[in-house]
Amino acid sequence: MSAARPPFPPFDEQTARQKVRAAEDAWNTRDPERVALAYTEDTVWRNRDRYLTGRDEVTAFLREKWARELDYVLRKELWAFEGDRIAVRFQYECHDAAGQWWRSYGNELWEFAENGLMRRREASINDVRIGAEERRLSGPRPAGEQNSLPLW
């Protein structure tokens, strides 16, 4: 049985923001095993054109992702919430093995189980090639920073 992961649904603005920040912080570790623990054993994902079922598939996916998306840095922002669901928008930057930098823009829809683990995640993501001089994310978000993500 998976451990509970507070805060629990139904979410209010404060607890939804806590969930979003916890996800951002975890993903910025780039630790697939740690990140996967936030999802139910039978979680269902759509990530771009990939469909995943179960924590083991999520862990394998994240290993692959961070093996090719180097120096990955992510920011997430609460978009909406209701009951056991949260919508976020996000941006992340990374470079590939050839040194090309990318900024990825996306939206996610999340649904949570009663124990606070995410049982469903749907992500739509677009990538934009950027130069190193265009980067605006240089590491995990500093404590207390609440900046809103720019549109582009």
Salt bridges, closest charged atoms under 4 A:
GLU13 OE2 - ARG17 NH2 2.80
GLU24 OE1 - ARG141 NH2 2.80
ASP25 OD1 - ARG21 NE 3.08
GLU33 OE2 - ARG63 NH2 2.38
GLU41 OE2 - ARG55 NH1 2.85
GLU64 OE1 - ARG50 NH1 3.23
GLU69 OE1 - LYS65 NZ 2.65
ASP71 OD2 - HIS95 NE2 2.69
GLU77 OE1 - ARG89 NE 2.71
ASP84 OD1 - ARG85 NE 3.94
ASP84 OD2 - ARG119 NH2 2.89
GLU93 OE2 - ARG103 NE 2.85
GLU93 OE1 - ARG135 NE 3.77
GLU108 OE1 - LYS76 NZ 2.53
GLU108 OE2 - ARG121 NH2 2.70
GLU111 OE2 - ARG85 NH2 2.81
GLU111 OE1 - ARG119 NE 3.22
GLU122 OE2 - ARG120 NE 2.62
ASP127 OD2 - ARG48 NH1 2.63
GLU145 OE2 - ARG75 NE 3.78
GLU145 OE2 - ARG141 NH1 3.87
